[in-house]
Amino acid sequence: MVYNAPFTAISGNVLTAAQWNSNVRDNILETVAAKTSAAGQYPVGTGTNAIAMRSVSSSSIATQQSTTNMTTYGDLATVGPTVTVTTGTSALVYVTCQTADTSLGRADFVDFAVSGATTRAATNDTALRFEQDTNEFQRYTAVTHLTSLNAGANTFTMKYQVASASTLTANFMLRHLVVYPL
């Protein structure tokens, strides 16, 4: 269904069932209250006089995992976190991770890739960048407003990279991915 611009009633005219259904009933069915099917949903404009309901999706991996030589974006032993959501053409993506590195001053990166209706590789342009002065775990968060999605089911997966090849260890834990589809 779509929202219909209501007609202007004229005194003395009889309101037909078809007029009531298209101008009152059908328009009420296009409201946020009528479209909401679960707690926590929020409305997103999908066009002129059109809305869709969306839900936040998130995934976490708490386990500490390490890598020593990953100079391009890739997966750790446990892939992800990963979430699949229905999006419009944009989404807010939150990437959070705690990291420690056995090499002070070396940079490590965490970003996300997208597959499904959209294909997007992880990139340093939107990545968390860790450059540590200590070997203690530190927590970071990055937020990306991604505006180049194809509407439909999109899968977001966190990816990891070490800035330079070495035998030193980069440790990642408490990895969280949150996607607000728009």
HELIX and SHEET records of a PDB file:
HELIX    1   1 ALA A   17  TRP A   20  1                                   4    
HELIX    2   2 ASN A   21  ARG A   25  3                                   5    
HELIX    3   3 ASP A   26  ILE A   28  1                                   3    
HELIX    4   4 VAL A   32  LYS A   35  1                                   4    
SHEET    1   A 2 TYR A  42  GLY A  47  0                                        
SHEET    2   A 2 ALA A  50  ARG A  54 -1                                        
SHEET    1   B 3 SER A  57  ILE A  61  0                                        
SHEET    2   B 3 ALA A 170  PRO A 181 -1                                        
SHEET    3   B 3 GLN A  65  THR A  67 -1                                        
SHEET    1   C 4 SER A  57  ILE A  61  0                                        
SHEET    2   C 4 ALA A 170  PRO A 181 -1                                        
SHEET    3   C 4 ALA A  91  ASP A 101 -1                                        
SHEET    4   C 4 GLN A 138  LEU A 146 -1                                        
SHEET    1   D 4 THR A  82  THR A  87  0                                        
SHEET    2   D 4 GLY A 152  VAL A 162 -1                                        
SHEET    3   D 4 ALA A 107  GLY A 116 -1                                        
SHEET    4   D 4 LEU A 128  GLU A 131 -1                                        
END                                                                             
